[in-house]
Amino acid sequence: MEKAPERVRKPSPRYKVLLHNDPVNSMEYVVTTLRQVVPSLSEQDAIAVMLEAHNTGVGLVIVCDLEPAEFYCETLKAKGLTSTLEPET
């Protein structure tokens, strides 16, 4: 009996959801919005992302597959925050 060649599954590319510094909304609003949009973020994680964006201009929200990354990015934008995607390298 001949064995079929094994299929090697390539992991799907991952994407970084980035939050850009926001001079308009309050820090509390940014943290609350991050937690609403990305339920896996703890309060401490959301605060860290907000502070990273505040201090450096951009903060890493989450790294995930393209579809959820697009959803998170678009939802953050819909709530008045500036967010972009970039491939994880």
PyMOL commands that set and color helices and strands:
alter all, ss='L'
color gray80, all
select helices_A, chain A and resi 27-37+43-56+66-78
alter helices_A, ss='H'
color red, helices_A
select strands_A, chain A and resi 14-20+58-65+83-87
alter strands_A, ss='S'
color yellow, strands_A
deselect
rebuild
show_as cartoon
